[in-house]
Amino acid sequence: MRSIAVLFVIAWFVFAFFDLNFDRDVFRAYTASEVVDYDPDEGQPRLLPRAVMEYRVQQGGVVGRIGDSVSEYEDCTVFDRDNWSCKHSDESGTFGARQGEFFSRSNLDKFPHLDYLDEEETLSRFRYIMLQCRWDATGGIDAIFCLLRPFTT
């Protein structure tokens, strides 16, 4: 029984650290945003994890998927999966990856009301899963979901 527990812990950390994505054309971005009306005395984390964004990077453009929503971006410059950028068709901003790090910038000159989006933070996969676990822990019995996070995220 002890060896099963040790194997589970090892698997948990391997899946939490490494994005075992076998599709070479897909880039995953893990982000979080500031909690509105954050109160450190409530015991909740300062950041709230957002949905994982997946981008299929191809020479002709990028196809983004967030949950069930799929968007195709054609105004893109693509070098490879870890180095690319796209502009939104309404020119509201630019997003992409530079050396494997996701970035997103709003065009605040044209759309000043998008200022709140600059509070979004890009996280590593491990930090994203740990943030999800911290939120699970604030829900009492929901903390059990943390055991499955690396395998379902």
N, C-alpha and C positions, 0 to 999 in steps of 0.2 A: 504493500500500500504506500509506503514511504517513497519508493522509487517512482511510482506513478505521480505522486505529488511533485517530486523533483522534476520529472519530465514535463509536467504541466507548466511549472514555473519557468523552465527554460523555454518552452514553446511560447509562453505568454510574452516573454521579453523579446524573443526573436521576431514574432509577429508585430509587436509594438514598435520595435525599432526600424524594421525593414518593411518597406512597402513591397510586398511580394506580388507585384504586378508583372505578369508575364507578357503583356501586350506592350511591345517596345514603342508604339506610337502614342501611348496614353500618358499624359502628365497629370498628376493629382496635386491639388492645392488644398492645404489645411489652414483655415483661417478662424479667427475669433474676433469678436467686437466687444467694446466696453459695455458693461451692464448699465442700463439706464437707472439713475438714482441709486448708484452703488453705495452701500453702507457696510464698512468693514466689520462692524459689530454684529452683523447678522450671520457671519460665518460662511457666507457664500463667496466664491471666487470673483475676482474683479472682471474677468473675461468670460464671455459666453461663446461656446463653440458654434460655429456656423456649419452649414451643410458642406460636405466634401465636394469640391468642384473637380470634375474630370474634363480634360481637354484632349481630344484626338488631334494630334498635330500632323498635318500633311503638307506637302509642298504647295498645294493650291489654296490652302486656308486652314482654319481651325474649326472644329466642331466641339462646342461646349455642352456639358450635361451637368445639371444640378438637380438631383432627384429625378423626377420624370420630365423635367423641362429640358428641351434640346434647342440649342441656338447654333446657327452657322455664321461664321465670321469670315468675310472675304478680304477685308482690308488689313492684311497681315503680312508681316515679314518673318519668314521661317528659315532658320539655319539648321536646327535639329530640335529634338524633343525638349532639350533643356535650355534652348536659346531661341526665343521667338517673341513677337509682340503683335498685338491687334488693336485696332481702333474700333470703338462702337460706331455703328452706322449714323447715329445722331450726333456724333462727335462729343459725347458726354464724357469720354475718358479713354484711357489706354491701359491695357493690361497685358501680361505675358510672363515669361520666365527669363531670367538672366543667370546663367551658370547654375541652373537647377533651382533657383530661388524665385518664387512667385512674387509678382508686384502688380499693383493696381493704382492708377492715378486718375483722379477726377479732373475734368476741365472746369475749374472753378470760375474762370473768367466768363465762360458762357453759361454755366449752370451753378451759380453760387449756393443754391439750396442743397447741393450734394456734399456740402462741407462735412456732414456727419460721417460720410464714408471713409474719410481719412483716419478715423479712429479704429479701423480694421487692422488687425495684426496677423502676419503670416507666421505660422508655427511649424516646427518639425512634426513628423508623424507621432513620435514618442510624446512630445509635449502636448499635442492635441489629444491623444488618448488619455494622458494623465489628467488633463483638464476635464475631459468627460467623466473620468472616475471621481474627480473632486465634486462634480455636480451630482453624480450618482450618490455619493456619500451624504449629501445634504438631504436626501430623500429617505433616510432611514433604511428600510428593507431594500430599497432600490439599489443599495450599494452592491448587491449581488451581481448586478449587470456589469460591473467593472470587470468581473472575471471573463466576460465574453467580448469586451470591447475590441481587443486586438484582432479577433477572429471575424468580427462583423463590420468593422470600419474599413 
